[in-house]
C-alpha cells in the first residue's frame, strides 16, 4: 500500500513539474508588445533596440520607422546571423507577417521579441516620423496609384486578373464595359449599371440552391438579358464591408461559364464613387441584349462527388487544403443559415473571407494575404478547395486566390448540399 502511495505521489510530482516547466516556457514566449509612444520615446532618447521591418523591400522603401532594418518575414530563418541575440522590435503593416516572424525568432531561441502595437499602419495614423521624404502610400492589391494600362493591356490583364482597381474599372466603363451591381437595396447606382442577383442562376430547391443551373440555354438567355456579350469586359461591384462576397460569386460564375474578361472592383461602390464614376438615382435603362453563350470551364469548380472522392483518397489532406470561408461560429457547428447539420468538412481550415479586407472594404496587401494563407499551409503550389454555405463567400475567395496565382476550386454546393447528405457518407466535424 505504501509503495503504491509513493509511486502515485512521484507520478503526481512529475506531472506538476512538467506543467510548471511548460508554463515557464510559455511565459517566456508570451507575446510581449511595445506601445507606439514607448518606441517614440526610445527613438528620441537614443535607447531603441534593433527595429526589424518584415515587409517587402518596396514597402520598406516607401516609408519605414527610422533606424529599422528590412528582412522579409520569409527570409528571417535564412538571415538569422544578421539579427543579434538581444531585444528586437518587429513590425509589418498590420501584424500578420510580424506574428509569423516572431514565431520564427522564438524557434531560433530568441526570447526578447517585442511586437509594435498597431504596426506601421497605426504609426502612420499617429503621424509619427518615417524614414522617407515622400508622402507614404499604403500599397494595395490593386492600388489606385499604380501605372495606368491602355485598353489593350487592360483587356489582356483581365485574362488572369479577376480583381481590378476603381480607376481601371472607370476606364473599362468609359470604354463600354457591362457594369453589374450586386447591391439589392441601393438608392444610387453608377450610370448604366444593372442589378444582378446570384440566385437568378441557381436552382430553387434549398439543398442545391448554391449550385449553378445545369441548363446552359437558360443561363445563356438570362445572361444575355443582362447585356453580357462575348467580347465585352464585365465589371462587377458590391458593398464589401456589408456584403457576402456577391461580386466575387458573380465573377467566379461568369468565369466558370466561359467569360474571359470579367472582374470585380476592389473596394466596391465606394471606391467607384471615389474614382469619380458618375452615379444617379432612380431606375436604370434596360440594357441592350448581349450575345454571350455559355461554354463551361471546370477549372475553378468542384462538385460534391469529386470533393468526397478527393477526401477519401487523400485522408491526411497532404495534397489538398479545404478552406471553410464562413464565420468561426458556423465552422464550430452553429447553423444560422439553414444548413441541415452543423460543423465543417473534416480536416478543413477556417478563414472567414472578410479577414482579407480592411475596414474600408479594400483587400489587404498581397504580402499580408499570402502570409495569412501560409499560416494555413497554403502556398501557390497547393491545391485549394473553398466552400461556405452556398458558394457565395467561397466564390469571392476563389476570385482573390486566382488573382494571386493560387490553384483553387469553389465547391458551390457547399454546406447546403453537403450537410443534407447522409452523415456516414458526408461527415462533419464540430468544435
N, C-alpha and C positions, 0 to 999 in steps of 0.2 A: 504493500500500500504506500509506504514511504517512498520507495523507488519510483512508483508511478507519479506520486506528487511532485518529486524533484524533477522528473523528466518533463512533466507538464509545465512546471514553473520555468525551467530552462527554455522550453519552446516559446512560452509567452514573452520572456525577456528578449529572446532573439527576434521575435516579431516586432516588439516595441522598438528595439534598436534599429531594425530595418526601416520602420516607419519614420523614426526620428531622423535617420540619415537621409531618407528620401525627402523629408520636409526641409532639411537643411539645404539639400541640393536645389530643391525648387525655390527656396527663399533666395539662394544665391543667384538664381536666374530669373528672379521676378522682374517683370518689365518695369525698369526704372526710367522715369521720364524727367525731362528738364523743361521748365516753362520758357516761353519766349522772352519774358522780362529778365529771367535769370541769365540767359545766354547773352542778351544785350549788355547786361551789367558786366559780365565776364569779358566780353569783347572790349568794352570801354576801359576796363581795368587791366587788360592785357593778360588775363589769367585763364582764358578759354582753353580747354583741351583740344585735341585733334578733332576737327569737324569733317565728317565724311558725307559727301553728297553722292547718293547711289542712283541718281537718274542718268539719262543718256547724256552723251557729250554735248549734243545740240541744246538740250535743256539747260545744262550747266553753263554753256557759253552765253545763253540768252539772259542769264542773271542768276547768281548764287550768293550764298551768305559769305561775307568777307572772310578770307582765310581758309575756306573749305577746299578740300581736295576732292577730286572726282574719280570714283571707281564704280562702274556699273554693278548693280547688285548681283548679276550673274557671273561677274568676273572676280568677286571677292575671294572665293576659295583658291583661285589661281594666283592672287596677288597679296596673300597674307603677309609676305615679307615686307610689304610697303606700309603695313599698319603696325605701329609699335604696341607692345603689350602694356598699355596704360589706358586710362579713361578715354573714351571716344564718344562723340555725339554724332548720331546719324539722322538723316532726314531724306525724304523724297518729295513728291508732290502732295500726296495725301496720306501716306503711311503704309500703303500696301507693300511697296518694294522695300521700305525700311524694315518692316517686320520680318521679311524673308532674310534680309541682310543681317539682322540682329541674331536670328537663329543660326545662321552660318558662322558668325563670330563666336557664339556660345559653343557650338560644336568644336570649334578650333581651340577652345579653352579660355577665351576672353570673357570675363565676367562683368567688367566695368563698362557696360554699353548703355549709353543714355539716348533715349529717343526724344527728339524735339517735339513737344506738344504742338499740334496743328500743322507741323511740317512747313514747307515753304509757301504753300497756298495761304496759310494764316499769316506768315511773315510778311507777304506782300500786302495783305489787307491791313496789317498794322502799320504799313509804310515804314518798316524798318529798313536799314541800309542794305543794298545789294551791290555786289562787285561787278557792276555793269553801268555804263553811262547811258545806255539806251533804255527806253521805257520797256520793262519786261512784258512779254506777251506769253500767255499761257497757251502752249501748243495743244490744239485739239485734234481729234482723229481726222476731221475734215475742216481745218481751220479756215475762217473767212479771210485770213491773211495770206493764204497760200497762192502761188502764182496762178493767174487765170489761164485756162486752156481754151483754145479756139474750138469751134464747133466740131470739127472732125476729131480732134484729140479727145474732147469730152465724150463724144459718142463711142470712140474706141475704148476709153477708160470704163465705160459702163458695162462692157462685156465681162469685166472681172469685179467691178465695184458695185455693191448693192446699196451703198450709202453715199450721199453727196452733201456738200455744204450748201447753205442757203444761197450764197452768190452763184454757185453752179446751178442750183435749181432755178434761180431767176433767169439765168442765161438760157437754159433749156426752155423755160416757159415762154420767153420772148421769141424763141425760135419755133414755137408752135407745139411744144410737147403737150401731151394729155396730162391733166392735173387731177388727181384723185384725193378727196378729202375724207378721211375715215372718222371724223368727228360727227356724231349724230346730232347733238344739240349745239348748234353754232349760230350765233347772231350775225356774224360776218364771215365771209369766205373770200379767198382770192378770186379775182375775176376769171371766169371760165372753169372754175373748179367744180367737179361733180362729186356728189356724196356717194360713197361706196361702203357696203357692209359685207364682211366676210361670210355672213350667213346666206347671202344670195347664191353662193356657190357650193353650199354644203347640203347634205341630206337633212330631212326634218326629224327622223327618229332620234330620240335622245342618246341612244348608245353610239350612234355613228355620226352625230352632228359635227364632230371635229374634223371629219374626213372631207375630201373633195368629192363632188359628184362624179359618178362613173361615166355619165353620158356626155361625151365630148361635144355633141351637137348642141346640147342645151347650154353648156359652158360657153361655147363659141358665140351663140346667139346673145347671151347675157353680157358678155364682154364687148361684143360689137356695139351693143346698145349704149355702153358707157363711152363710146367713141374711141375704143382702143384699136389701133391699127398695127399692122405687121412691122413696119419700118419706122414708126414714130416713137420716140422715147416717152416713157411714162414716169411721172414724178408723183410720189405718194407721200402724204404727210399726216401727222396726227397731233395730239397734245401729249407729249411724252410724260410729263410729271403726273398727269392724272389718268393716263390711258392704260391699256392692257397689251400694248405692242401690236395694235391692229395694223399699223403701217407696215411693220415687218412681216406680218402674216400675209398681207396682200402682195408684197414684193416676192416673198417665198412662193406664193401660189402662182403668180404670173410667170416666174422663172421656171417653176415645175411644169407649167402648161406650155412652155416653149417660147415665151417672150424673152429676148436677149438684151433689151435696153430699158430696164425698169429699176428704179432706185428710190429709197426713202430719204427724207430730208433730216439731217442731224439737227436736233433742236425743234423740229416740227413747225407748227403755225407761227409761234412767237418769233422764231428765227427768220421765217419768211417776211414777217412784218418788219423786223429789224433790218432786213436787206432791201426794204422799200418795194416789196412786191405789192401791187395795188390790190386793195380789198374793197368789198361792197357788202351792203346788207340787202336782204330780200332774196327772191328766187333767182337762180341762175338759169340761163337759157339752156334748153335741151342740147346735148352735144350732137355733132354730126355722126352718122353711122360709121363705125370703124370697119376694117376688113381683116382683123386678126382671126386666125384659125388655129385652134388648139392642136399642138403637136407635142405630146408629153415628153418630159425629160426626167427620168427617175433618179438622177444623180443625187438629189438632195432630199429624197423621200424614202421612208422605210415603212412597211406595213406590219401589222401585228404579228402575223405568222413569221415574217422574216426576223423580227426582233426576238421572238421566242426561240426560233431555231438558232440564232446567233448566241443568245444567252445559254442555251442548252449545250452548245459546242464549247463555249468559252466561259466555263463556270467560275473561273477566278478573274475573269474580265481583264486579262493581260492585253488583249488585242482591241478592246473597245472600252470607252468610258461613257456611261449613260448619265446624262445630266438632267436632273429634275429642276425646272426653272420656276417652280411655284414658291409660295411663301413657306417659311420654316414650319408654321403650324400645319399646313397641308402636307408637307413632307413627313411630319411626325405622325400624322394619322387623322387629322380633322378633315371633314368633308363639307365645306361651306358652299360648294358649287355643284352639287348634285351627283357626285361620284357614288357608285353603288357600294363600294367598300373603301376604307381609308388606308393610307400608307403610301409606300413608294415602291417602284420596281426594285427587286432585290439587287443589291450592290450599287445602286445609283448614288451619285453625289448631288448635293443641293447647292444651286446657285440661283438665287432669286434674281430675275432679269434686271430689276431696277438697281441692283448693286453696281451695275456698269454705267449708271447715269449720275451726273452731278445734280445739284439742287435746281438747276435751270432746265433740266431735261436734255442736256447735251452729253454725248458719250465721253467717258474718261479718256485720258491719254492712252494711246495704243500700248505703251510700255506697262501702264498700270493694268490694263485689261489682260495683257499677256502674263503678267505676274500673278494675277488672280487665277487665271487658268492653270498656270504652272503649279499653284498650290493644290489644285485638284488633280494633278497628274496629267494635265493635258498639254501636249506640245503640237506643233504643226504636223508632226508625223502620226499623231494619234487619230484613230477613227472615233468620232464622237457621234452619239445619238442623243438628241434633245427631245424632251416631252414636257407637257404641262397638264392642264385639264382637258383642253380641246385643241391643242396645236397652235394657239394664238401667241402666247408668250414665248413658246419654244420656236415658233416661226420667226419671231423678232430676233432671238438669239442666233438662230441659223444665219440670218442676214449679216449680223455682226461678224460671226466666225468665218463665213465665206469671204467677206471683205478683207479679213486679216489673214487669208490663205490657210485656214484650217479645213480639215476634211469633216464634214458634218452632214447628218441626215436628220430630218424632222419626222418624228412619229406623230402624225396629225391626229390619229385616233385617240392617242394619249389616254388619260385616266378614265374618261367617259367610257371608252371601249374596253381597255384592259381590266378595269375593276368590275365590269359587267360579266366577264367570263368566269368559268368555273375556277374556284380558288386553288384547286390542285393543279390546274394547268397554267393559270396566270396568277402566281402567288404575289403577295405584297408583304413588305416589312414595315413595322411601325417602331417608333421610338418611345 
